[in-house]
Amino acid sequence: VLEETKRAVSIPVIGNGGIMTYEQGQRMMDQTGCDGVMVARGALGRPWVFQPNRDEPSLVFRLRALSRHLDLLELHYNQTICLAKTKNHIAKYCKGITGGAAIRQRIFTMTSFLDLRAYIETVQNESMARQHR
């Protein structure tokens, strides 16, 4: 359907649906000729999805991305809302990593955004120390 639409119109056509990786988005554009793709669920807690040929990132990389996410949330929301929004995304950031379930469970019990920040920094530092052993 997308290919037919692209041939029939002269305006940009955007594909979507189930794009979870950069390569899937590129494949959709190559196969259909669409001008771009929209990514929704595939980017939740996975902002690296827009980088080509990306291996699954390390815990340290994920925590840095999460910290940046928190920085951006703080620009727009108070700390109570930031904490709630972080809990909505944390499962995606932790999916598929060793110790991810424990990190997620600990964060879900937190009631303070400042405690969340401190915990993420602690886990990140511990993970970096393990990498350098």
Backbone as XML, in Angstrom:
<?xml version="1.0"?>
<chain id="A" units="angstrom">
  <residue number="1" name="VAL">
    <atom name="N" x="0.825" y="-1.189" z="0.000"/>
    <atom name="CA" x="0.000" y="0.000" z="0.000"/>
    <atom name="C" x="0.871" y="1.256" z="0.000"/>
  </residue>
  <residue number="2" name="LEU">
    <atom name="N" x="1.929" y="1.248" z="0.792"/>
    <atom name="CA" x="2.795" y="2.420" z="0.891"/>
    <atom name="C" x="3.469" y="2.716" z="-0.448"/>
  </residue>
  <residue number="3" name="GLU">
    <atom name="N" x="3.922" y="1.667" z="-1.133"/>
    <atom name="CA" x="4.548" y="1.860" z="-2.446"/>
    <atom name="C" x="3.560" y="2.467" z="-3.430"/>
  </residue>
  <residue number="4" name="GLU">
    <atom name="N" x="2.339" y="1.964" z="-3.432"/>
    <atom name="CA" x="1.317" y="2.482" z="-4.343"/>
    <atom name="C" x="1.009" y="3.940" z="-4.039"/>
  </residue>
  <residue number="5" name="THR">
    <atom name="N" x="0.916" y="4.265" z="-2.770"/>
    <atom name="CA" x="0.646" y="5.646" z="-2.364"/>
    <atom name="C" x="1.770" y="6.552" z="-2.831"/>
  </residue>
  <residue number="6" name="LYS">
    <atom name="N" x="2.995" y="6.133" z="-2.648"/>
    <atom name="CA" x="4.148" y="6.945" z="-3.040"/>
    <atom name="C" x="4.133" y="7.213" z="-4.540"/>
  </residue>
  <residue number="7" name="ARG">
    <atom name="N" x="3.798" y="6.212" z="-5.340"/>
    <atom name="CA" x="3.739" y="6.397" z="-6.797"/>
    <atom name="C" x="2.585" y="7.298" z="-7.212"/>
  </residue>
  <residue number="8" name="ALA">
    <atom name="N" x="1.519" y="7.322" z="-6.419"/>
    <atom name="CA" x="0.302" y="8.038" z="-6.809"/>
    <atom name="C" x="0.294" y="9.516" z="-6.428"/>
  </residue>
  <residue number="9" name="VAL">
    <atom name="N" x="1.154" y="9.938" z="-5.519"/>
    <atom name="CA" x="1.110" y="11.325" z="-5.042"/>
    <atom name="C" x="2.462" y="12.006" z="-5.224"/>
  </residue>
  <residue number="10" name="SER">
    <atom name="N" x="2.436" y="13.335" z="-5.198"/>
    <atom name="CA" x="3.685" y="14.087" z="-5.368"/>
    <atom name="C" x="4.164" y="14.715" z="-4.060"/>
  </residue>
  <residue number="11" name="ILE">
    <atom name="N" x="3.467" y="14.438" z="-2.974"/>
    <atom name="CA" x="3.868" y="14.974" z="-1.673"/>
    <atom name="C" x="4.697" y="13.928" z="-0.927"/>
  </residue>
  <residue number="12" name="PRO">
    <atom name="N" x="5.458" y="14.337" z="0.080"/>
    <atom name="CA" x="6.225" y="13.346" z="0.844"/>
    <atom name="C" x="5.304" y="12.321" z="1.516"/>
  </residue>
  <residue number="13" name="VAL">
    <atom name="N" x="5.741" y="11.083" z="1.508"/>
    <atom name="CA" x="5.007" y="9.991" z="2.141"/>
    <atom name="C" x="5.877" y="9.444" z="3.275"/>
  </residue>
  <residue number="14" name="ILE">
    <atom name="N" x="5.280" y="9.340" z="4.438"/>
    <atom name="CA" x="5.986" y="8.874" z="5.628"/>
    <atom name="C" x="5.432" y="7.517" z="6.037"/>
  </residue>
  <residue number="15" name="GLY">
    <atom name="N" x="6.319" y="6.552" z="6.236"/>
    <atom name="CA" x="5.916" y="5.220" z="6.669"/>
    <atom name="C" x="5.985" y="5.103" z="8.182"/>
  </residue>
  <residue number="16" name="ASN">
    <atom name="N" x="5.220" y="4.184" z="8.731"/>
    <atom name="CA" x="5.289" y="3.921" z="10.168"/>
    <atom name="C" x="4.755" y="2.535" z="10.461"/>
  </residue>
  <residue number="17" name="GLY">
    <atom name="N" x="4.969" y="2.117" z="11.694"/>
    <atom name="CA" x="4.435" y="0.837" z="12.137"/>
    <atom name="C" x="5.518" y="-0.176" z="12.427"/>
  </residue>
  <residue number="18" name="GLY">
    <atom name="N" x="5.777" y="-0.401" z="13.690"/>
    <atom name="CA" x="6.683" y="-1.462" z="14.099"/>
    <atom name="C" x="8.156" y="-1.200" z="13.862"/>
  </residue>
  <residue number="19" name="ILE">
    <atom name="N" x="8.549" y="0.034" z="13.680"/>
    <atom name="CA" x="9.964" y="0.354" z="13.478"/>
    <atom name="C" x="10.654" y="0.344" z="14.844"/>
  </residue>
  <residue number="20" name="MET">
    <atom name="N" x="11.544" y="-0.631" z="15.037"/>
    <atom name="CA" x="12.221" y="-0.778" z="16.326"/>
    <atom name="C" x="13.725" y="-0.523" z="16.228"/>
  </residue>
  <residue number="21" name="THR">
    <atom name="N" x="14.258" y="-0.497" z="14.995"/>
    <atom name="CA" x="15.691" y="-0.262" z="14.810"/>
    <atom name="C" x="15.907" y="0.674" z="13.626"/>
  </residue>
  <residue number="22" name="TYR">
    <atom name="N" x="17.086" y="1.261" z="13.580"/>
    <atom name="CA" x="17.469" y="2.105" z="12.447"/>
    <atom name="C" x="17.357" y="1.303" z="11.148"/>
  </residue>
  <residue number="23" name="GLU">
    <atom name="N" x="17.864" y="0.073" z="11.187"/>
    <atom name="CA" x="17.873" y="-0.759" z="9.991"/>
    <atom name="C" x="16.459" y="-1.063" z="9.494"/>
  </residue>
  <residue number="24" name="GLN">
    <atom name="N" x="15.511" y="-1.265" z="10.388"/>
    <atom name="CA" x="14.121" y="-1.493" z="9.971"/>
    <atom name="C" x="13.557" y="-0.259" z="9.284"/>
  </residue>
  <residue number="25" name="GLY">
    <atom name="N" x="13.866" y="0.908" z="9.805"/>
    <atom name="CA" x="13.411" y="2.144" z="9.174"/>
    <atom name="C" x="14.015" y="2.313" z="7.797"/>
  </residue>
  <residue number="26" name="GLN">
    <atom name="N" x="15.312" y="2.055" z="7.675"/>
    <atom name="CA" x="15.983" y="2.165" z="6.378"/>
    <atom name="C" x="15.410" y="1.164" z="5.382"/>
  </residue>
  <residue number="27" name="ARG">
    <atom name="N" x="15.159" y="-0.065" z="5.849"/>
    <atom name="CA" x="14.587" y="-1.097" z="4.986"/>
    <atom name="C" x="13.208" y="-0.678" z="4.477"/>
  </residue>
  <residue number="28" name="MET">
    <atom name="N" x="12.378" y="-0.099" z="5.355"/>
    <atom name="CA" x="11.060" y="0.354" z="4.921"/>
    <atom name="C" x="11.196" y="1.419" z="3.833"/>
  </residue>
  <residue number="29" name="MET">
    <atom name="N" x="12.113" y="2.352" z="4.026"/>
    <atom name="CA" x="12.294" y="3.404" z="3.020"/>
    <atom name="C" x="12.815" y="2.814" z="1.711"/>
  </residue>
  <residue number="30" name="ASP">
    <atom name="N" x="13.747" y="1.871" z="1.789"/>
    <atom name="CA" x="14.298" y="1.247" z="0.582"/>
    <atom name="C" x="13.242" y="0.438" z="-0.165"/>
  </residue>
  <residue number="31" name="GLN">
    <atom name="N" x="12.421" y="-0.309" z="0.563"/>
    <atom name="CA" x="11.450" y="-1.203" z="-0.065"/>
    <atom name="C" x="10.229" y="-0.478" z="-0.606"/>
  </residue>
  <residue number="32" name="THR">
    <atom name="N" x="9.848" y="0.627" z="0.026"/>
    <atom name="CA" x="8.610" y="1.298" z="-0.368"/>
    <atom name="C" x="8.840" y="2.599" z="-1.118"/>
  </residue>
  <residue number="33" name="GLY">
    <atom name="N" x="10.040" y="3.155" z="-0.992"/>
    <atom name="CA" x="10.302" y="4.455" z="-1.597"/>
    <atom name="C" x="9.768" y="5.610" z="-0.777"/>
  </residue>
  <residue number="34" name="CYS">
    <atom name="N" x="9.270" y="5.336" z="0.425"/>
    <atom name="CA" x="8.742" y="6.426" z="1.250"/>
    <atom name="C" x="9.872" y="7.390" z="1.608"/>
  </residue>
  <residue number="35" name="ASP">
    <atom name="N" x="9.499" y="8.605" z="1.931"/>
    <atom name="CA" x="10.475" y="9.674" z="2.154"/>
    <atom name="C" x="11.047" y="9.695" z="3.567"/>
  </residue>
  <residue number="36" name="GLY">
    <atom name="N" x="10.404" y="9.030" z="4.484"/>
    <atom name="CA" x="10.859" y="8.997" z="5.867"/>
    <atom name="C" x="10.011" y="8.017" z="6.641"/>
  </residue>
  <residue number="37" name="VAL">
    <atom name="N" x="10.366" y="7.823" z="7.907"/>
    <atom name="CA" x="9.593" y="6.937" z="8.772"/>
    <atom name="C" x="9.360" y="7.613" z="10.112"/>
  </residue>
  <residue number="38" name="MET">
    <atom name="N" x="8.294" y="7.217" z="10.767"/>
    <atom name="CA" x="8.012" y="7.663" z="12.132"/>
    <atom name="C" x="8.332" y="6.508" z="13.072"/>
  </residue>
  <residue number="39" name="VAL">
    <atom name="N" x="8.950" y="6.840" z="14.173"/>
    <atom name="CA" x="9.298" y="5.832" z="15.169"/>
    <atom name="C" x="8.612" y="6.223" z="16.468"/>
  </residue>
  <residue number="40" name="ALA">
    <atom name="N" x="7.868" y="5.305" z="17.048"/>
    <atom name="CA" x="7.175" y="5.596" z="18.310"/>
    <atom name="C" x="7.726" y="4.671" z="19.389"/>
  </residue>
  <residue number="41" name="ARG">
    <atom name="N" x="7.088" y="3.519" z="19.574"/>
    <atom name="CA" x="7.505" y="2.590" z="20.633"/>
    <atom name="C" x="8.979" y="2.218" z="20.542"/>
  </residue>
  <residue number="42" name="GLY">
    <atom name="N" x="9.503" y="2.133" z="19.336"/>
    <atom name="CA" x="10.894" y="1.746" z="19.147"/>
    <atom name="C" x="11.892" y="2.703" z="19.764"/>
  </residue>
  <residue number="43" name="ALA">
    <atom name="N" x="11.474" y="3.931" z="20.007"/>
    <atom name="CA" x="12.386" y="4.935" z="20.572"/>
    <atom name="C" x="12.190" y="5.135" z="22.071"/>
  </residue>
  <residue number="44" name="LEU">
    <atom name="N" x="11.143" y="4.577" z="22.636"/>
    <atom name="CA" x="10.888" y="4.769" z="24.068"/>
    <atom name="C" x="11.965" y="4.088" z="24.897"/>
  </residue>
  <residue number="45" name="GLY">
    <atom name="N" x="12.720" y="4.878" z="25.630"/>
    <atom name="CA" x="13.797" y="4.346" z="26.438"/>
    <atom name="C" x="14.954" y="3.810" z="25.619"/>
  </residue>
  <residue number="46" name="ARG">
    <atom name="N" x="14.950" y="4.101" z="24.326"/>
    <atom name="CA" x="15.988" y="3.622" z="23.420"/>
    <atom name="C" x="16.357" y="4.722" z="22.421"/>
  </residue>
  <residue number="47" name="PRO">
    <atom name="N" x="16.821" y="5.868" z="22.884"/>
    <atom name="CA" x="17.088" y="6.972" z="21.955"/>
    <atom name="C" x="18.186" y="6.669" z="20.943"/>
  </residue>
  <residue number="48" name="TRP">
    <atom name="N" x="18.980" y="5.643" z="21.175"/>
    <atom name="CA" x="20.031" y="5.252" z="20.241"/>
    <atom name="C" x="19.479" y="4.562" z="19.003"/>
  </residue>
  <residue number="49" name="VAL">
    <atom name="N" x="18.175" y="4.328" z="18.945"/>
    <atom name="CA" x="17.555" y="3.648" z="17.808"/>
    <atom name="C" x="17.807" y="4.397" z="16.495"/>
  </residue>
  <residue number="50" name="PHE">
    <atom name="N" x="18.132" y="5.668" z="16.562"/>
    <atom name="CA" x="18.327" y="6.473" z="15.360"/>
    <atom name="C" x="19.753" y="6.387" z="14.820"/>
  </residue>
  <residue number="51" name="GLN">
    <atom name="N" x="20.609" y="5.603" z="15.453"/>
    <atom name="CA" x="21.990" y="5.450" z="15.003"/>
    <atom name="C" x="22.131" y="4.156" z="14.204"/>
  </residue>
  <residue number="52" name="PRO">
    <atom name="N" x="22.773" y="4.223" z="13.031"/>
    <atom name="CA" x="22.932" y="3.002" z="12.226"/>
    <atom name="C" x="23.947" y="2.047" z="12.844"/>
  </residue>
  <residue number="53" name="ASN">
    <atom name="N" x="23.740" y="0.757" z="12.566"/>
    <atom name="CA" x="24.685" y="-0.290" z="12.955"/>
    <atom name="C" x="25.101" y="-0.205" z="14.415"/>
  </residue>
  <residue number="54" name="ARG">
    <atom name="N" x="24.156" y="-0.044" z="15.270"/>
    <atom name="CA" x="24.434" y="0.138" z="16.696"/>
    <atom name="C" x="24.214" y="-1.181" z="17.430"/>
  </residue>
  <residue number="55" name="ASP">
    <atom name="N" x="25.242" y="-1.681" z="18.100"/>
    <atom name="CA" x="25.063" y="-2.834" z="18.981"/>
    <atom name="C" x="24.242" y="-2.385" z="20.178"/>
  </residue>
  <residue number="56" name="GLU">
    <atom name="N" x="23.700" y="-3.343" z="20.901"/>
    <atom name="CA" x="22.974" y="-2.981" z="22.119"/>
    <atom name="C" x="23.945" y="-2.274" z="23.055"/>
  </residue>
  <residue number="57" name="PRO">
    <atom name="N" x="23.566" y="-1.118" z="23.545"/>
    <atom name="CA" x="24.490" y="-0.331" z="24.365"/>
    <atom name="C" x="24.701" y="-0.916" z="25.757"/>
  </residue>
  <residue number="58" name="SER">
    <atom name="N" x="25.833" y="-0.546" z="26.331"/>
    <atom name="CA" x="26.188" y="-0.985" z="27.681"/>
    <atom name="C" x="25.288" y="-0.311" z="28.708"/>
  </residue>
  <residue number="59" name="LEU">
    <atom name="N" x="25.361" y="-0.812" z="29.921"/>
    <atom name="CA" x="24.614" y="-0.208" z="31.022"/>
    <atom name="C" x="25.045" y="1.241" z="31.224"/>
  </residue>
  <residue number="60" name="VAL">
    <atom name="N" x="26.343" y="1.509" z="31.158"/>
    <atom name="CA" x="26.835" y="2.879" z="31.350"/>
    <atom name="C" x="26.250" y="3.804" z="30.287"/>
  </residue>
  <residue number="61" name="PHE">
    <atom name="N" x="26.262" y="3.368" z="29.037"/>
    <atom name="CA" x="25.702" y="4.181" z="27.960"/>
    <atom name="C" x="24.217" y="4.448" z="28.208"/>
  </residue>
  <residue number="62" name="ARG">
    <atom name="N" x="23.489" y="3.401" z="28.592"/>
    <atom name="CA" x="22.054" y="3.553" z="28.848"/>
    <atom name="C" x="21.790" y="4.525" z="29.996"/>
  </residue>
  <residue number="63" name="LEU">
    <atom name="N" x="22.598" y="4.422" z="31.053"/>
    <atom name="CA" x="22.399" y="5.316" z="32.196"/>
    <atom name="C" x="22.749" y="6.753" z="31.843"/>
  </residue>
  <residue number="64" name="ARG">
    <atom name="N" x="23.743" y="6.945" z="30.991"/>
    <atom name="CA" x="24.044" y="8.302" z="30.519"/>
    <atom name="C" x="22.874" y="8.855" z="29.706"/>
  </residue>
  <residue number="65" name="ALA">
    <atom name="N" x="22.303" y="8.013" z="28.854"/>
    <atom name="CA" x="21.141" y="8.441" z="28.075"/>
    <atom name="C" x="19.971" y="8.764" z="29.003"/>
  </residue>
  <residue number="66" name="LEU">
    <atom name="N" x="19.766" y="7.935" z="30.012"/>
    <atom name="CA" x="18.700" y="8.187" z="30.979"/>
    <atom name="C" x="18.950" y="9.489" z="31.730"/>
  </residue>
  <residue number="67" name="SER">
    <atom name="N" x="20.194" y="9.744" z="32.117"/>
    <atom name="CA" x="20.518" y="11.000" z="32.811"/>
    <atom name="C" x="20.211" y="12.201" z="31.929"/>
  </residue>
  <residue number="68" name="ARG">
    <atom name="N" x="20.538" y="12.086" z="30.656"/>
    <atom name="CA" x="20.218" y="13.181" z="29.717"/>
    <atom name="C" x="18.706" y="13.346" z="29.604"/>
  </residue>
  <residue number="69" name="HIS">
    <atom name="N" x="17.995" y="12.246" z="29.567"/>
    <atom name="CA" x="16.534" y="12.269" z="29.524"/>
    <atom name="C" x="15.994" y="13.013" z="30.753"/>
  </residue>
  <residue number="70" name="LEU">
    <atom name="N" x="16.570" y="12.713" z="31.914"/>
    <atom name="CA" x="16.151" y="13.395" z="33.147"/>
    <atom name="C" x="16.437" y="14.893" z="33.074"/>
  </residue>
  <residue number="71" name="ASP">
    <atom name="N" x="17.600" y="15.253" z="32.521"/>
    <atom name="CA" x="17.924" y="16.678" z="32.348"/>
    <atom name="C" x="16.844" y="17.380" z="31.534"/>
  </residue>
  <residue number="72" name="LEU">
    <atom name="N" x="16.437" y="16.738" z="30.456"/>
    <atom name="CA" x="15.429" y="17.341" z="29.576"/>
    <atom name="C" x="14.062" y="17.407" z="30.250"/>
  </residue>
  <residue number="73" name="LEU">
    <atom name="N" x="13.704" y="16.372" z="30.993"/>
    <atom name="CA" x="12.439" y="16.406" z="31.730"/>
    <atom name="C" x="12.413" y="17.566" z="32.716"/>
  </residue>
  <residue number="74" name="GLU">
    <atom name="N" x="13.540" y="17.773" z="33.401"/>
    <atom name="CA" x="13.607" y="18.844" z="34.408"/>
    <atom name="C" x="13.422" y="20.232" z="33.811"/>
  </residue>
  <residue number="75" name="LEU">
    <atom name="N" x="13.710" y="20.372" z="32.542"/>
    <atom name="CA" x="13.497" y="21.669" z="31.887"/>
    <atom name="C" x="12.017" y="22.018" z="31.778"/>
  </residue>
  <residue number="76" name="HIS">
    <atom name="N" x="11.165" y="21.000" z="31.818"/>
    <atom name="CA" x="9.744" y="21.211" z="31.540"/>
    <atom name="C" x="8.800" y="20.859" z="32.687"/>
  </residue>
  <residue number="77" name="TYR">
    <atom name="N" x="9.265" y="20.082" z="33.654"/>
    <atom name="CA" x="8.359" y="19.587" z="34.693"/>
    <atom name="C" x="8.974" y="19.743" z="36.080"/>
  </residue>
  <residue number="78" name="ASN">
    <atom name="N" x="8.109" y="19.715" z="37.089"/>
    <atom name="CA" x="8.622" y="19.699" z="38.465"/>
    <atom name="C" x="9.131" y="18.291" z="38.784"/>
  </residue>
  <residue number="79" name="GLN">
    <atom name="N" x="9.812" y="18.151" z="39.922"/>
    <atom name="CA" x="10.463" y="16.882" z="40.237"/>
    <atom name="C" x="9.485" y="15.727" z="40.457"/>
  </residue>
  <residue number="80" name="THR">
    <atom name="N" x="8.304" y="16.016" z="40.952"/>
    <atom name="CA" x="7.305" y="14.963" z="41.156"/>
    <atom name="C" x="6.881" y="14.374" z="39.817"/>
  </residue>
  <residue number="81" name="ILE">
    <atom name="N" x="6.618" y="15.232" z="38.858"/>
    <atom name="CA" x="6.216" y="14.765" z="37.524"/>
    <atom name="C" x="7.387" y="14.066" z="36.838"/>
  </residue>
  <residue number="82" name="CYS">
    <atom name="N" x="8.601" y="14.600" z="37.007"/>
    <atom name="CA" x="9.791" y="13.958" z="36.430"/>
    <atom name="C" x="9.940" y="12.524" z="36.931"/>
  </residue>
  <residue number="83" name="LEU">
    <atom name="N" x="9.747" y="12.335" z="38.218"/>
    <atom name="CA" x="9.869" y="10.998" z="38.798"/>
    <atom name="C" x="8.832" y="10.054" z="38.183"/>
  </residue>
  <residue number="84" name="ALA">
    <atom name="N" x="7.606" y="10.518" z="38.078"/>
    <atom name="CA" x="6.538" y="9.687" z="37.499"/>
    <atom name="C" x="6.832" y="9.356" z="36.037"/>
  </residue>
  <residue number="85" name="LYS">
    <atom name="N" x="7.261" y="10.336" z="35.271"/>
    <atom name="CA" x="7.561" y="10.098" z="33.856"/>
    <atom name="C" x="8.747" y="9.149" z="33.692"/>
  </residue>
  <residue number="86" name="THR">
    <atom name="N" x="9.729" y="9.267" z="34.564"/>
    <atom name="CA" x="10.880" y="8.368" z="34.506"/>
    <atom name="C" x="10.439" y="6.934" z="34.751"/>
  </residue>
  <residue number="87" name="LYS">
    <atom name="N" x="9.561" y="6.742" z="35.703"/>
    <atom name="CA" x="9.070" y="5.390" z="35.987"/>
    <atom name="C" x="8.349" y="4.808" z="34.774"/>
  </residue>
  <residue number="88" name="ASN">
    <atom name="N" x="7.724" y="5.655" z="33.963"/>
    <atom name="CA" x="7.062" y="5.178" z="32.749"/>
    <atom name="C" x="8.062" y="4.659" z="31.720"/>
  </residue>
  <residue number="89" name="HIS">
    <atom name="N" x="9.275" y="5.190" z="31.724"/>
    <atom name="CA" x="10.262" y="4.837" z="30.706"/>
    <atom name="C" x="11.330" y="3.864" z="31.180"/>
  </residue>
  <residue number="90" name="ILE">
    <atom name="N" x="11.482" y="3.700" z="32.482"/>
    <atom name="CA" x="12.626" y="2.957" z="33.007"/>
    <atom name="C" x="12.660" y="1.506" z="32.537"/>
  </residue>
  <residue number="91" name="ALA">
    <atom name="N" x="11.527" y="0.878" z="32.358"/>
    <atom name="CA" x="11.521" y="-0.521" z="31.912"/>
    <atom name="C" x="12.201" y="-0.659" z="30.557"/>
  </residue>
  <residue number="92" name="LYS">
    <atom name="N" x="11.995" y="0.304" z="29.679"/>
    <atom name="CA" x="12.618" y="0.256" z="28.353"/>
    <atom name="C" x="14.127" y="0.451" z="28.440"/>
  </residue>
  <residue number="93" name="TYR">
    <atom name="N" x="14.568" y="1.375" z="29.281"/>
    <atom name="CA" x="16.012" y="1.592" z="29.433"/>
    <atom name="C" x="16.702" y="0.351" z="29.998"/>
  </residue>
  <residue number="94" name="CYS">
    <atom name="N" x="16.030" y="-0.387" z="30.867"/>
    <atom name="CA" x="16.640" y="-1.528" z="31.563"/>
    <atom name="C" x="16.457" y="-2.857" z="30.839"/>
  </residue>
  <residue number="95" name="LYS">
    <atom name="N" x="15.640" y="-2.886" z="29.812"/>
    <atom name="CA" x="15.321" y="-4.145" z="29.144"/>
    <atom name="C" x="16.569" y="-4.778" z="28.521"/>
  </residue>
  <residue number="96" name="GLY">
    <atom name="N" x="16.751" y="-6.051" z="28.839"/>
    <atom name="CA" x="17.807" y="-6.822" z="28.213"/>
    <atom name="C" x="19.198" y="-6.626" z="28.775"/>
  </residue>
  <residue number="97" name="ILE">
    <atom name="N" x="19.332" y="-5.967" z="29.910"/>
    <atom name="CA" x="20.663" y="-5.783" z="30.488"/>
    <atom name="C" x="20.776" y="-6.559" z="31.797"/>
  </residue>
  <residue number="98" name="THR">
    <atom name="N" x="21.966" y="-7.019" z="32.080"/>
    <atom name="CA" x="22.223" y="-7.726" z="33.330"/>
    <atom name="C" x="21.967" y="-6.785" z="34.500"/>
  </residue>
  <residue number="99" name="GLY">
    <atom name="N" x="21.146" y="-7.225" z="35.424"/>
    <atom name="CA" x="20.810" y="-6.401" z="36.583"/>
    <atom name="C" x="19.702" y="-5.398" z="36.324"/>
  </residue>
  <residue number="100" name="GLY">
    <atom name="N" x="19.163" y="-5.388" z="35.125"/>
    <atom name="CA" x="18.130" y="-4.416" z="34.762"/>
    <atom name="C" x="16.876" y="-4.522" z="35.610"/>
  </residue>
  <residue number="101" name="ALA">
    <atom name="N" x="16.473" y="-5.742" z="35.923"/>
    <atom name="CA" x="15.258" y="-5.927" z="36.730"/>
    <atom name="C" x="15.431" y="-5.330" z="38.120"/>
  </residue>
  <residue number="102" name="ALA">
    <atom name="N" x="16.600" y="-5.529" z="38.716"/>
    <atom name="CA" x="16.847" y="-4.984" z="40.061"/>
    <atom name="C" x="16.873" y="-3.456" z="40.037"/>
  </residue>
  <residue number="103" name="ILE">
    <atom name="N" x="17.480" y="-2.892" z="39.000"/>
    <atom name="CA" x="17.514" y="-1.429" z="38.869"/>
    <atom name="C" x="16.093" y="-0.895" z="38.740"/>
  </residue>
  <residue number="104" name="ARG">
    <atom name="N" x="15.331" y="-1.532" z="37.869"/>
    <atom name="CA" x="13.943" y="-1.111" z="37.641"/>
    <atom name="C" x="13.132" y="-1.197" z="38.931"/>
  </residue>
  <residue number="105" name="GLN">
    <atom name="N" x="13.242" y="-2.299" z="39.646"/>
    <atom name="CA" x="12.486" y="-2.466" z="40.894"/>
    <atom name="C" x="12.862" y="-1.406" z="41.916"/>
  </residue>
  <residue number="106" name="ARG">
    <atom name="N" x="14.136" y="-1.121" z="42.025"/>
    <atom name="CA" x="14.586" y="-0.105" z="42.988"/>
    <atom name="C" x="14.018" y="1.267" z="42.626"/>
  </residue>
  <residue number="107" name="ILE">
    <atom name="N" x="14.062" y="1.612" z="41.349"/>
    <atom name="CA" x="13.561" y="2.922" z="40.920"/>
    <atom name="C" x="12.059" y="3.024" z="41.145"/>
  </residue>
  <residue number="108" name="PHE">
    <atom name="N" x="11.328" y="1.937" z="40.919"/>
    <atom name="CA" x="9.876" y="1.975" z="41.115"/>
    <atom name="C" x="9.492" y="2.246" z="42.566"/>
  </residue>
  <residue number="109" name="THR">
    <atom name="N" x="10.388" y="1.954" z="43.507"/>
    <atom name="CA" x="10.068" y="2.201" z="44.920"/>
    <atom name="C" x="10.448" y="3.608" z="45.373"/>
  </residue>
  <residue number="110" name="MET">
    <atom name="N" x="11.136" y="4.346" z="44.537"/>
    <atom name="CA" x="11.628" y="5.669" z="44.944"/>
    <atom name="C" x="10.514" y="6.706" z="44.970"/>
  </residue>
  <residue number="111" name="THR">
    <atom name="N" x="10.624" y="7.605" z="45.928"/>
    <atom name="CA" x="9.628" y="8.676" z="46.068"/>
    <atom name="C" x="10.247" y="10.055" z="45.902"/>
  </residue>
  <residue number="112" name="SER">
    <atom name="N" x="11.541" y="10.098" z="45.627"/>
    <atom name="CA" x="12.248" y="11.371" z="45.489"/>
    <atom name="C" x="13.041" y="11.386" z="44.186"/>
  </residue>
  <residue number="113" name="PHE">
    <atom name="N" x="12.867" y="12.449" z="43.424"/>
    <atom name="CA" x="13.615" y="12.604" z="42.183"/>
    <atom name="C" x="15.112" y="12.742" z="42.469"/>
  </residue>
  <residue number="114" name="LEU">
    <atom name="N" x="15.468" y="13.423" z="43.540"/>
    <atom name="CA" x="16.885" y="13.574" z="43.896"/>
    <atom name="C" x="17.509" y="12.227" z="44.260"/>
  </residue>
  <residue number="115" name="ASP">
    <atom name="N" x="16.743" y="11.374" z="44.954"/>
    <atom name="CA" x="17.227" y="10.026" z="45.260"/>
    <atom name="C" x="17.421" y="9.226" z="43.972"/>
  </residue>
  <residue number="116" name="LEU">
    <atom name="N" x="16.510" y="9.392" z="43.035"/>
    <atom name="CA" x="16.620" y="8.721" z="41.740"/>
    <atom name="C" x="17.910" y="9.130" z="41.041"/>
  </residue>
  <residue number="117" name="ARG">
    <atom name="N" x="18.165" y="10.416" z="40.993"/>
    <atom name="CA" x="19.394" y="10.937" z="40.368"/>
    <atom name="C" x="20.636" y="10.336" z="41.034"/>
  </residue>
  <residue number="118" name="ALA">
    <atom name="N" x="20.650" y="10.345" z="42.357"/>
    <atom name="CA" x="21.802" y="9.824" z="43.099"/>
    <atom name="C" x="21.988" y="8.333" z="42.831"/>
  </residue>
  <residue number="119" name="TYR">
    <atom name="N" x="20.890" y="7.594" z="42.797"/>
    <atom name="CA" x="20.963" y="6.156" z="42.556"/>
    <atom name="C" x="21.514" y="5.864" z="41.160"/>
  </residue>
  <residue number="120" name="ILE">
    <atom name="N" x="21.027" y="6.577" z="40.163"/>
    <atom name="CA" x="21.507" y="6.363" z="38.794"/>
    <atom name="C" x="23.006" y="6.651" z="38.709"/>
  </residue>
  <residue number="121" name="GLU">
    <atom name="N" x="23.436" y="7.713" z="39.353"/>
    <atom name="CA" x="24.866" y="8.046" z="39.354"/>
    <atom name="C" x="25.687" y="6.950" z="40.047"/>
  </residue>
  <residue number="122" name="THR">
    <atom name="N" x="25.178" y="6.429" z="41.152"/>
    <atom name="CA" x="25.875" y="5.355" z="41.868"/>
    <atom name="C" x="25.998" y="4.108" z="41.001"/>
  </residue>
  <residue number="123" name="VAL">
    <atom name="N" x="24.908" y="3.699" z="40.379"/>
    <atom name="CA" x="24.931" y="2.501" z="39.527"/>
    <atom name="C" x="25.880" y="2.713" z="38.351"/>
  </residue>
  <residue number="124" name="GLN">
    <atom name="N" x="25.848" y="3.897" z="37.787"/>
    <atom name="CA" x="26.732" y="4.213" z="36.662"/>
    <atom name="C" x="28.205" y="4.127" z="37.099"/>
  </residue>
  <residue number="125" name="ASN">
    <atom name="N" x="28.535" y="4.716" z="38.230"/>
    <atom name="CA" x="29.917" y="4.675" z="38.729"/>
    <atom name="C" x="30.360" y="3.249" z="39.040"/>
  </residue>
  <residue number="126" name="GLU">
    <atom name="N" x="29.474" y="2.462" z="39.652"/>
    <atom name="CA" x="29.806" y="1.067" z="39.957"/>
    <atom name="C" x="30.044" y="0.270" z="38.676"/>
  </residue>
  <residue number="127" name="SER">
    <atom name="N" x="29.218" y="0.510" z="37.677"/>
    <atom name="CA" x="29.356" y="-0.198" z="36.407"/>
    <atom name="C" x="30.658" y="0.184" z="35.703"/>
  </residue>
  <residue number="128" name="MET">
    <atom name="N" x="31.008" y="1.466" z="35.738"/>
    <atom name="CA" x="32.271" y="1.903" z="35.125"/>
    <atom name="C" x="33.457" y="1.288" z="35.857"/>
  </residue>
  <residue number="129" name="ALA">
    <atom name="N" x="33.386" y="1.209" z="37.177"/>
    <atom name="CA" x="34.470" y="0.607" z="37.959"/>
    <atom name="C" x="34.639" y="-0.866" z="37.598"/>
  </residue>
  <residue number="130" name="ARG">
    <atom name="N" x="33.532" y="-1.590" z="37.405"/>
    <atom name="CA" x="33.600" y="-3.005" z="37.017"/>
    <atom name="C" x="34.237" y="-3.163" z="35.636"/>
  </residue>
  <residue number="131" name="GLN">
    <atom name="N" x="33.953" y="-2.233" z="34.726"/>
    <atom name="CA" x="34.513" y="-2.315" z="33.372"/>
    <atom name="C" x="36.027" y="-2.140" z="33.375"/>
  </residue>
  <residue number="132" name="HIS">
    <atom name="N" x="36.546" y="-1.410" z="34.341"/>
    <atom name="CA" x="37.978" y="-1.109" z="34.376"/>
    <atom name="C" x="38.787" y="-2.119" z="35.183"/>
  </residue>
  <residue number="133" name="ARG">
    <atom name="N" x="38.147" y="-3.158" z="35.669"/>
    <atom name="CA" x="38.865" y="-4.190" z="36.441"/>
    <atom name="C" x="39.582" y="-5.133" z="35.514"/>
  </residue>
</chain>
